[in-house]
Amino acid sequence: MVNTIIEALYPISFRQEDASTLGQHLKNRNSVVLIGMKRVGISNFLRFFLNHKEIAKKYIADGNSHLFIPVDLNDLVEREVFPFWILTLKRILDSAEKSDLKEHTKKYIERLFLDCMQSKDTFLTIESVKKSLAKITQENVLSTIFFIRFDRLKEIVTPELFGNLQGVKDAANRKVSFIFTSFKGLTSIAPDVFTKSSVALFARNMYVRPAEKKDTKIIFDTYKERYKLIFPPSLETSFFETVDGYVQYLQLALISFHESKKIFKNKQEILEFLSRDERA
């Protein structure tokens, strides 16, 4: 069966420094804020980290079982407190159901979720998130929740929300880690809530920069192999210089190349083609 997530096919050496740093934080059960400018490829890196089967063994390497729980906040239709927590609980359930957790644990989390959907009660939902993660921890599985695009919540970040996030960690004996992705640090999203002193104890900042050439080539080669893209090897270096490590530009360009079926003869043709493509 073909893996539909192309990043899962990357070699384990992809963005090795970033993966090693993040893995070490998770080994120490730290929470992390992944910060990066638009188009540097945070989402691409996260899909690799979340889906490559060798990540925990290679980069966390603590002998424990790990459950990664992605919560994409782009999925929130309403940026309000209850939708945030019920989405978090739903993603815990989704990840649990795909895991090797015991069936009674999966059913336990499912019952909690269904009760919360029926009640629409925020307090009950937060408590159910705590109970779910505590139950998973009892199976000696370490959970990490990835809050993707956390900056979308800036309008609803309050001291109460911050306190509840800390309470979730406490409920699982501080064995739960949070990974927040954002274009800004937490202190910039809500400076009155996430003060420098409180954030220093709560989460570490980690900056994601444009991809190095070797990582750009990994993305290129993997895409080229999957989609049978025809691209002259002599023009690869020129193309990599054009995208300059900005992964989103790279991916959009590759999609355009694939759709057009065009075979390029020189760098100028590549530049002219990309300049006409509104996506790239």
ZATIRO-594316 format. One record per residue (C-alpha): x, y, z; residue in one letter. Coordinates in steps of 0.05 Angstrom, whole numbers, plus 5000, padded with zeros to 4 digits. Layout:
+------+------+------+--------+
|    X |    Y |    Z | residu |
+------+------+------+--------+
|    X |    Y |    Z |      a |
...
+------+------+------+--------+
END
This chain:
+------+------+------+--------+
|    X |    Y |    Z | residu |
+------+------+------+--------+
| 5000 | 5000 | 5000 |      m |
| 5028 | 5068 | 4980 |      v |
| 5038 | 5116 | 5038 |      n |
| 4996 | 5177 | 5021 |      t |
| 5040 | 5223 | 5064 |      i |
| 5101 | 5236 | 5021 |      i |
| 5142 | 5263 | 5079 |      e |
| 5140 | 5194 | 5112 |      a |
| 5183 | 5170 | 5054 |      l |
| 5240 | 5218 | 5067 |      y |
| 5305 | 5187 | 5093 |      p |
| 5312 | 5193 | 5169 |      i |
| 5369 | 5243 | 5158 |      s |
| 5320 | 5297 | 5134 |      f |
| 5329 | 5362 | 5173 |      r |
| 5373 | 5322 | 5220 |      q |
| 5392 | 5381 | 5265 |      e |
| 5319 | 5403 | 5275 |      d |
| 5295 | 5331 | 5286 |      a |
| 5350 | 5318 | 5336 |      s |
| 5336 | 5382 | 5375 |      t |
| 5261 | 5369 | 5378 |      l |
| 5272 | 5296 | 5396 |      g |
| 5317 | 5315 | 5454 |      q |
| 5265 | 5363 | 5480 |      h |
| 5213 | 5307 | 5478 |      l |
| 5260 | 5259 | 5512 |      k |
| 5264 | 5309 | 5569 |      n |
| 5188 | 5319 | 5565 |      r |
| 5196 | 5393 | 5550 |      n |
| 5144 | 5433 | 5513 |      s |
| 5167 | 5471 | 5452 |      v |
| 5145 | 5530 | 5409 |      v |
| 5166 | 5518 | 5336 |      l |
| 5174 | 5587 | 5305 |      i |
| 5187 | 5600 | 5232 |      g |
| 5172 | 5651 | 5178 |      m |
| 5120 | 5634 | 5125 |      k |
| 5143 | 5585 | 5072 |      r |
| 5204 | 5558 | 5109 |      v |
| 5171 | 5490 | 5115 |      g |
| 5148 | 5480 | 5187 |      i |
| 5088 | 5439 | 5163 |      s |
| 5132 | 5397 | 5118 |      n |
| 5180 | 5383 | 5175 |      f |
| 5123 | 5366 | 5222 |      l |
| 5092 | 5317 | 5173 |      r |
| 5159 | 5283 | 5169 |      f |
| 5167 | 5282 | 5245 |      f |
| 5096 | 5259 | 5258 |      l |
| 5094 | 5204 | 5206 |      n |
| 5163 | 5175 | 5196 |      h |
| 5164 | 5108 | 5232 |      k |
| 5236 | 5114 | 5255 |      e |
| 5230 | 5182 | 5290 |      i |
| 5220 | 5160 | 5362 |      a |
| 5274 | 5107 | 5358 |      k |
| 5325 | 5152 | 5324 |      k |
| 5314 | 5220 | 5356 |      y |
| 5279 | 5209 | 5422 |      i |
| 5312 | 5143 | 5438 |      a |
| 5287 | 5135 | 5509 |      d |
| 5259 | 5065 | 5503 |      g |
| 5188 | 5089 | 5514 |      n |
| 5126 | 5084 | 5471 |      s |
| 5103 | 5151 | 5444 |      h |
| 5036 | 5176 | 5418 |      l |
| 5038 | 5237 | 5373 |      f |
| 4972 | 5276 | 5371 |      i |
| 4967 | 5330 | 5317 |      p |
| 4914 | 5383 | 5329 |      v |
| 4911 | 5428 | 5267 |      d |
| 4877 | 5492 | 5289 |      l |
| 4861 | 5509 | 5217 |      n |
| 4805 | 5458 | 5228 |      d |
| 4771 | 5504 | 5277 |      l |
| 4710 | 5536 | 5246 |      v |
| 4697 | 5577 | 5309 |      e |
| 4757 | 5605 | 5347 |      r |
| 4726 | 5597 | 5415 |      e |
| 4745 | 5560 | 5478 |      v |
| 4697 | 5500 | 5474 |      f |
| 4712 | 5485 | 5401 |      p |
| 4786 | 5486 | 5417 |      f |
| 4780 | 5435 | 5473 |      w |
| 4731 | 5390 | 5437 |      i |
| 4776 | 5389 | 5376 |      l |
| 4835 | 5371 | 5421 |      t |
| 4795 | 5314 | 5452 |      l |
| 4773 | 5289 | 5384 |      k |
| 4845 | 5287 | 5359 |      r |
| 4866 | 5249 | 5422 |      i |
| 4812 | 5199 | 5405 |      l |
| 4833 | 5196 | 5331 |      d |
| 4906 | 5183 | 5350 |      s |
| 4888 | 5132 | 5403 |      a |
| 4845 | 5093 | 5354 |      e |
| 4903 | 5087 | 5305 |      k |
| 4951 | 5066 | 5359 |      s |
| 4967 | 5001 | 5396 |      d |
| 4933 | 5024 | 5460 |      l |
| 4888 | 4973 | 5493 |      k |
| 4817 | 4969 | 5467 |      e |
| 4786 | 4987 | 5534 |      h |
| 4828 | 5051 | 5535 |      t |
| 4804 | 5070 | 5466 |      k |
| 4732 | 5057 | 5487 |      k |
| 4742 | 5098 | 5550 |      y |
| 4766 | 5158 | 5510 |      i |
| 4709 | 5149 | 5460 |      e |
| 4657 | 5150 | 5516 |      r |
| 4687 | 5214 | 5544 |      l |
| 4685 | 5247 | 5476 |      f |
| 4612 | 5227 | 5463 |      l |
| 4591 | 5253 | 5531 |      d |
| 4625 | 5319 | 5517 |      c |
| 4593 | 5326 | 5449 |      m |
| 4525 | 5315 | 5480 |      q |
| 4536 | 5362 | 5539 |      s |
| 4574 | 5419 | 5503 |      k |
| 4604 | 5434 | 5571 |      d |
| 4673 | 5466 | 5569 |      t |
| 4693 | 5445 | 5640 |      f |
| 4673 | 5373 | 5627 |      l |
| 4712 | 5373 | 5562 |      t |
| 4775 | 5399 | 5594 |      i |
| 4769 | 5346 | 5649 |      e |
| 4759 | 5293 | 5595 |      s |
| 4823 | 5315 | 5560 |      v |
| 4859 | 5307 | 5626 |      k |
| 4828 | 5239 | 5639 |      k |
| 4844 | 5214 | 5569 |      s |
| 4917 | 5233 | 5573 |      l |
| 4923 | 5206 | 5644 |      a |
| 4893 | 5140 | 5620 |      k |
| 4943 | 5137 | 5563 |      i |
| 5000 | 5151 | 5611 |      t |
| 4977 | 5093 | 5655 |      q |
| 4994 | 5048 | 5596 |      e |
| 5066 | 5074 | 5598 |      n |
| 5055 | 5113 | 5534 |      v |
| 5080 | 5185 | 5530 |      l |
| 5034 | 5233 | 5494 |      s |
| 5056 | 5295 | 5455 |      t |
| 5002 | 5343 | 5429 |      i |
| 5022 | 5384 | 5368 |      f |
| 4980 | 5449 | 5367 |      f |
| 4991 | 5469 | 5294 |      i |
| 4980 | 5544 | 5279 |      r |
| 4970 | 5561 | 5352 |      f |
| 4973 | 5635 | 5334 |      d |
| 4902 | 5628 | 5306 |      r |
| 4878 | 5627 | 5379 |      l |
| 4906 | 5694 | 5398 |      k |
| 4836 | 5724 | 5409 |      e |
| 4817 | 5671 | 5460 |      i |
| 4883 | 5663 | 5498 |      v |
| 4869 | 5680 | 5571 |      t |
| 4902 | 5665 | 5638 |      p |
| 4848 | 5612 | 5647 |      e |
| 4866 | 5577 | 5581 |      l |
| 4940 | 5579 | 5600 |      f |
| 4924 | 5551 | 5668 |      g |
| 4883 | 5495 | 5638 |      n |
| 4941 | 5476 | 5591 |      l |
| 4986 | 5472 | 5652 |      q |
| 4932 | 5431 | 5687 |      g |
| 4931 | 5381 | 5630 |      v |
| 5006 | 5368 | 5640 |      k |
| 4996 | 5361 | 5715 |      d |
| 4940 | 5311 | 5706 |      a |
| 4987 | 5264 | 5668 |      a |
| 5043 | 5273 | 5720 |      n |
| 5077 | 5322 | 5673 |      r |
| 5091 | 5266 | 5623 |      k |
| 5052 | 5303 | 5568 |      v |
| 5089 | 5351 | 5523 |      s |
| 5060 | 5406 | 5479 |      f |
| 5089 | 5428 | 5412 |      i |
| 5062 | 5495 | 5388 |      f |
| 5075 | 5519 | 5317 |      t |
| 5070 | 5593 | 5303 |      s |
| 5099 | 5650 | 5262 |      f |
| 5112 | 5685 | 5329 |      k |
| 5132 | 5666 | 5399 |      g |
| 5079 | 5658 | 5453 |      l |
| 5099 | 5724 | 5485 |      t |
| 5081 | 5759 | 5419 |      s |
| 5015 | 5723 | 5411 |      i |
| 4988 | 5743 | 5480 |      a |
| 5039 | 5783 | 5519 |      p |
| 4992 | 5796 | 5577 |      d |
| 4982 | 5721 | 5587 |      v |
| 5047 | 5690 | 5564 |      f |
| 5097 | 5733 | 5601 |      t |
| 5171 | 5721 | 5590 |      k |
| 5179 | 5692 | 5660 |      s |
| 5120 | 5645 | 5654 |      s |
| 5138 | 5621 | 5584 |      v |
| 5210 | 5607 | 5606 |      a |
| 5183 | 5554 | 5653 |      l |
| 5129 | 5529 | 5607 |      f |
| 5160 | 5520 | 5538 |      a |
| 5225 | 5527 | 5499 |      r |
| 5230 | 5566 | 5434 |      n |
| 5258 | 5530 | 5373 |      m |
| 5269 | 5568 | 5308 |      y |
| 5259 | 5533 | 5241 |      v |
| 5300 | 5563 | 5184 |      r |
| 5298 | 5552 | 5109 |      p |
| 5319 | 5482 | 5088 |      a |
| 5392 | 5467 | 5073 |      e |
| 5410 | 5445 | 5003 |      k |
| 5414 | 5371 | 5023 |      k |
| 5344 | 5374 | 5052 |      d |
| 5317 | 5412 | 4991 |      t |
| 5345 | 5356 | 4948 |      k |
| 5311 | 5303 | 4992 |      i |
| 5244 | 5337 | 4980 |      i |
| 5258 | 5344 | 4906 |      f |
| 5282 | 5272 | 4897 |      d |
| 5223 | 5242 | 4935 |      t |
| 5173 | 5282 | 4895 |      y |
| 5209 | 5267 | 4830 |      k |
| 5207 | 5192 | 4845 |      e |
| 5135 | 5189 | 4866 |      r |
| 5107 | 5230 | 4809 |      y |
| 5157 | 5209 | 4755 |      k |
| 5176 | 5281 | 4744 |      l |
| 5223 | 5293 | 4685 |      i |
| 5275 | 5345 | 4704 |      f |
| 5345 | 5352 | 4675 |      p |
| 5397 | 5336 | 4729 |      p |
| 5441 | 5392 | 4701 |      s |
| 5388 | 5444 | 4723 |      l |
| 5377 | 5419 | 4794 |      e |
| 5428 | 5465 | 4826 |      t |
| 5400 | 5526 | 4790 |      s |
| 5330 | 5507 | 4813 |      f |
| 5352 | 5498 | 4885 |      f |
| 5385 | 5566 | 4883 |      e |
| 5320 | 5596 | 4858 |      t |
| 5276 | 5569 | 4914 |      v |
| 5332 | 5584 | 4965 |      d |
| 5309 | 5534 | 5018 |      g |
| 5238 | 5560 | 5022 |      y |
| 5200 | 5495 | 5023 |      v |
| 5132 | 5522 | 5004 |      q |
| 5160 | 5554 | 4941 |      y |
| 5195 | 5488 | 4925 |      l |
| 5132 | 5447 | 4933 |      q |
| 5088 | 5495 | 4893 |      l |
| 5140 | 5495 | 4837 |      a |
| 5143 | 5419 | 4836 |      l |
| 5067 | 5415 | 4831 |      i |
| 5068 | 5464 | 4773 |      s |
| 5124 | 5425 | 4738 |      f |
| 5084 | 5360 | 4746 |      h |
| 5019 | 5390 | 4721 |      e |
| 5051 | 5424 | 4660 |      s |
| 5093 | 5364 | 4638 |      k |
| 5142 | 5416 | 4611 |      k |
| 5214 | 5396 | 4601 |      i |
| 5262 | 5454 | 4614 |      f |
| 5325 | 5467 | 4575 |      k |
| 5358 | 5521 | 4618 |      n |
| 5351 | 5563 | 4681 |      k |
| 5319 | 5621 | 4644 |      q |
| 5261 | 5576 | 4623 |      e |
| 5251 | 5555 | 4695 |      i |
| 5250 | 5628 | 4719 |      l |
| 5201 | 5649 | 4664 |      e |
| 5155 | 5591 | 4679 |      f |
| 5153 | 5605 | 4754 |      l |
| 5143 | 5680 | 4743 |      s |
| 5079 | 5663 | 4704 |      r |
| 5054 | 5615 | 4757 |      d |
| 5013 | 5654 | 4809 |      e |
| 5019 | 5598 | 4861 |      r |
| 5095 | 5599 | 4861 |      a |
+------+------+------+--------+
END
